[in-house]
Amino acid sequence: LLGRGGMGAVWLAEHVHTGARYAVKVVEDERPEALLRFRREVEAQAAVDRHPNVGRVHSAGQAGRRSYCVLELLEGGDLAR
């Protein structure tokens, strides 16, 4: 677990075959308005994909009832620090 926020949690993940590390944001709030907010957030982040101050979106989808987004892992701590 890398962090937890209002909608869900962000986890460290490692690709099984390549060993590449990613941040996976998982939405735990299943209310329709939360899922819409998450979808808009992912679309906005993907729209600025090449900006140097924004982590890259690698993929997004749903697994069962959980929505998720696979993001570039940015090392160096959280924004609170």
N, C-alpha and C positions, 0 to 999 in steps of 0.2 A: 504494500500500500504506500503510494507516494503522497497522497493527500485526499481530503474529503471536503466537499462543499455543499451548497444548498441543494443541488440536483442529484448528486451522486458522488462517485469516487474515481480517482485516477490510480491506475495500477502500472507497475513496471512489468513489461512482457518481453520475452525473448523468442524470436522466430526459431522454430525447431531445427530447420535445415541450414539456415545461414548464420545463426547466432546473433543476428541484428537485434538491437534493443529498441523498444518503442514504449511510449506512454499510451495506455488504453483508458479512455474515459468511458465509464459505464453509468448510465442514468438509472437511478434507483426509484425515482419519482415517476410513476406510471400514469399520472393524470394527463389527459390529452393536451392541456395547455403547456405542461412541462415538456412533453415530447415535441410539440411544435416549436417551443423556444429553443430546445436543443438542436432541432433540425435547422433552424435559422442560424444558430451560432456556428454550426458546422459549415453551412453554405457560405457564410460571411468569411470564415477563416480560410476556406478553400479558395475563395475569390481573390484573396491577397497572398496566394501561395508562395510567391517568390519574394515577398517583402522580408528584409533581413531581420526584422524584429518580431516575426510571427512564425510559430512552429508550423511545419508542413503537415497537411492532412494526407495520410496514406490511404485510408479507406474508412468506410462507415457502413453500418448496417444494423441488423437486429438478430439476436440469438435468443430464441424463445420469446419471452416478453420484455427482454432487456435491449435497449438501444445502446450502441457503442460507437466510438470513433477511435481509430488508430492514428496516433500522432507521432511526429518526430519527437524523440526524447531530447529535451534540452537539459543538460547537466548544469549544476551550480546552485541548487537549492530552490526554495520557493520564493514567490514574489514578496511575501511578508518580511523576509530577511533582506 
